[in-house]
Amino acid sequence: MAKEGNFFGRDIISIRDFTRDQLERLFQSVEDLEKSPNSLDDLLRGKLAALLFFEPSTRTYSSFQIAAATLGMQITGFASPATSSVSKGETLHDTTRMFEGYGADCFVIRHPMPGAARFAAETTDKPVINAGDGSREHPTQAMMDLFTIRKAFGKLDGLKVGILGDLKYGRTASSLAYALSNYDVELTFIAPEALQMRPEVRHFLQQRGTTSKVERDLRNVVGGLDVLYVTRIQKERIPDPTEFEKVKGLYQVNLAALKEAKPSLKVLHPLPRVDELAAELDATTYANYFVQAAAGLPLRTVLMSLVLGGGAR
């Protein structure tokens, strides 16, 4: 497993906080777990994980819940603010302090406000794992995405990656771009101007020396891509409903759209999908999004074990 010194006791707030070496060690640890699926069972028995999801989730909540249970942890918290005192106006600060008082050993927090996870980390000495905050960060999703691509190609260096859809409001898109800056890749951002990647992300990539370009039409670039990362239009995050009406249904990735693609192209999607990714791709060799989703469980299991000092058996 990865050396605990890289992860033990630390907050997982932004993918930008991790080096290439740390990510590679994490991925090796996940591969080790896949080879020995029961090697971490009950490793954190007696620990308490507080899952505080101020936004609804299926894959992220469930994978963290199962990961904690696999590690032998007790689980507390809520999967939706409607089932908690948040619906009565309780603040993130008070919620975090309350669960800390109940003996939580770590927090997994999903929140609609950018910076919420970092704020929570400042209110507690316990490790905080960001399960998605606002339109900015989703570090464990980015780790899953890198791991999935690495597993498909046996490498990350040298790949050409297209990220398509809502790049302005989609936190998975920006987190993946940040993560890929640790590798020698070429990025293409495929979106209309209104949904293009935010300037601070482009600036970060430029500082890291990562090559990126902007494109509006998938057909112009699909033939050169190794990976196509598709995202849905983030209706819940677009502040102006009229803006959403202008861009909804703008893209659909189907077999016709991939007519010029390499046979080896892999299509990823953080899910859930709406109408931007056709079901007809599910049975093709392009489809890698269910493999991607499945990677969430072993990766988050390993990550929690390292953050809480489980180490290797």
Phi, psi and omega in degrees: 000167181294154178295131185297331183302338180281338188230337189301123175075003186266156174279146176249086188257314182222143176295339179293344181279357187244139179273166176301317181299318179295318179295317180296322177294321177297314181297322177297323178295322178293319177298321177298319180293321179297328178284330180230078190302336182259009188292340180250004182304130175062018183293335182244031179303135182097346177274157182237124177256127176258111178262107183248098185252100180278358172230148178292151180203151173249293185294313185293312180298312184297319182292321176293320180297313180291322178300313180298318179295320178300321180284357179086011183280153167278152185234134175224175179116211182205150180266350181206138180299338181296338182260015182227177178289353174302325179294344178263359178106007180296139183278161176300319179302311183290323179297315180297314181296325180296312181289332173296322177294335177279357177099019180299134178267340175202160179238136170244114191237130173240131189210145181286345184266130175301137178085000184296318182295320179294321177298315179299321180296334179279348181261352183219151176274353180277150180298139177243128176252123181280115178262021179119120177226120178056220181256018190251307192228142171207073191297321182288331174295318179297321176299315176301317182296313178299315181300319181295315179295315180301321181290324182289323186250350183076007182193171170237325178300139175088357183274153174251118188242126173256134177243119191239142173119226182271092183269345181279315184255349183275113184290334179292325181294312181291322179296320178295318179299315177302315184296318183291344179293349175281354186232166180272086183232164171247126183251139172235124180262114187251106184189159171292163183305322183294340182240018182289164182303139184296149184303324182292332177288314178299320179296318178300315180297320179297318178297327180277354180079021181273128180284128177216151177218165183249138179216148178260329188247118180304323184300334182287341188231348190300327183295338181260358186274145170264327182226135172239114181259113186257137176233152178277161173289126186276076184305320184288347182251347179283117188293332184250116180303328180292329176294320178296319181299330181287333188246349182297140179070013185292326181238141166220120178269111179225186182298324179296320180293335182258018184304322183263007184286154173296147175300334182273359181303139174243129179258126177244157178202130182289346180061150006283155176258158177243266179239007185275347182226113187287141179295340180295345178278344189302325184266006181264168177286346176294322190294121178229007188283332176282327171298318178300313180296320181294334180293342182299324184291305180295323181294315181288332175295311179298315183300313179297323180295323181285319179298324182261012170082023179291322179063208183245151174271000000 
